[in-house]
Amino acid sequence: FARKRVRVVQRKLSGAHPSHITLDDLLDSSNPHVRKEVLQKPRVLDAARDIVLGAADAERRGLPESGLTVEQQVSALIEQATDPNILARMWIGWSPWV
């Protein structure tokens, strides 16, 4: 687990796109519900990918997967963190550390 976290930090420091890091975290989830209801269903996984990457006009959707400047990373992260489509999907049992 610790090695995974270190790799994520290295990616962040090297300019990785925050939304792609979120998607990778989703794919690596050990949460049984996520594994059964999201990862095993391609249609649901595609919908989750679209939600995390944002609407067609979202700035973060147009950014590359890597090589972002600090400003681009911050902008994408703030946009993702304040996206009503993401915020509206949280629930009481949400496990943001998964």
C-alpha positions as CSV (number, residue, x, y, z in Angstrom):
1,F,0.0,0.0,0.0
2,A,2.8,2.4,0.9
3,R,4.6,1.9,-2.4
4,K,1.4,2.6,-4.3
5,R,1.0,5.9,-2.4
6,V,4.6,6.9,-3.1
7,R,4.0,6.2,-6.8
8,V,0.9,8.4,-6.8
9,V,2.9,11.2,-5.1
10,Q,5.7,10.8,-7.7
11,R,3.1,11.0,-10.5
12,K,1.6,14.2,-9.0
13,L,5.0,15.8,-8.7
14,S,5.8,14.9,-12.3
15,G,2.7,16.6,-13.7
16,A,0.1,13.8,-13.9
17,H,-3.5,14.8,-14.5
18,P,-5.5,14.7,-11.2
19,S,-8.6,13.1,-12.8
20,H,-6.5,10.3,-14.3
21,I,-5.0,9.7,-10.9
22,T,-8.6,9.5,-9.5
23,L,-9.5,7.0,-12.2
24,D,-6.5,4.9,-11.4
25,D,-7.4,4.9,-7.7
26,L,-10.8,3.7,-8.7
27,L,-9.4,0.9,-10.8
28,D,-7.1,-0.2,-7.9
29,S,-9.9,0.0,-5.3
30,S,-10.2,-2.9,-2.8
31,N,-13.7,-1.9,-1.8
32,P,-15.9,-4.9,-2.6
33,H,-18.8,-2.7,-3.7
34,V,-16.7,-0.7,-6.1
35,R,-15.1,-4.0,-7.5
36,K,-18.6,-5.6,-8.0
37,E,-20.7,-2.6,-9.1
38,V,-18.2,-0.5,-11.0
39,L,-15.2,-2.4,-12.2
40,Q,-17.2,-5.5,-13.3
41,K,-19.6,-3.5,-15.4
42,P,-18.0,-1.7,-18.5
43,R,-21.0,0.6,-18.9
44,V,-20.8,1.8,-15.3
45,L,-17.0,2.2,-15.5
46,D,-17.3,4.3,-18.7
47,A,-19.9,6.5,-16.9
48,A,-17.6,6.9,-13.9
49,R,-14.8,7.8,-16.3
50,D,-17.0,10.5,-18.0
51,I,-18.0,11.9,-14.6
52,V,-14.4,12.1,-13.3
53,L,-13.1,13.7,-16.5
54,G,-15.9,16.2,-16.5
55,A,-18.5,17.5,-19.0
56,A,-17.5,18.1,-22.6
57,D,-16.8,21.8,-21.9
58,A,-14.8,21.1,-18.7
59,E,-11.2,22.4,-18.8
60,R,-9.8,19.2,-17.3
61,R,-11.3,17.0,-20.1
62,G,-9.1,18.8,-22.6
63,L,-5.8,18.4,-20.7
64,P,-3.3,15.7,-21.5
65,E,-2.9,12.7,-19.1
66,S,0.6,13.9,-18.1
67,G,3.0,16.7,-18.4
68,L,0.8,19.3,-16.8
69,T,2.1,22.5,-15.3
70,V,1.5,23.1,-11.6
71,E,-1.2,25.7,-12.6
72,Q,-3.0,23.2,-14.8
73,Q,-2.9,20.5,-12.1
74,V,-4.3,22.9,-9.6
75,S,-7.0,24.2,-12.0
76,A,-8.0,20.6,-12.9
77,L,-8.1,19.6,-9.2
78,I,-10.2,22.5,-8.1
79,E,-12.6,22.0,-11.0
80,Q,-12.9,18.3,-10.1
81,A,-13.3,19.0,-6.4
82,T,-16.1,21.5,-7.1
83,D,-17.9,19.7,-9.9
84,P,-21.6,19.5,-8.9
85,N,-21.9,16.2,-10.9
86,I,-19.3,14.6,-8.6
87,L,-20.5,16.3,-5.4
88,A,-24.1,15.2,-6.0
89,R,-23.0,11.6,-6.1
90,M,-21.4,11.4,-2.7
91,W,-23.2,9.4,-0.1
92,I,-23.0,8.8,3.7
93,G,-20.8,5.7,3.3
94,W,-18.4,7.4,0.9
95,S,-14.8,6.2,1.4
96,P,-12.6,8.9,-0.2
97,W,-9.4,7.1,0.9
98,V,-10.3,3.9,-1.1
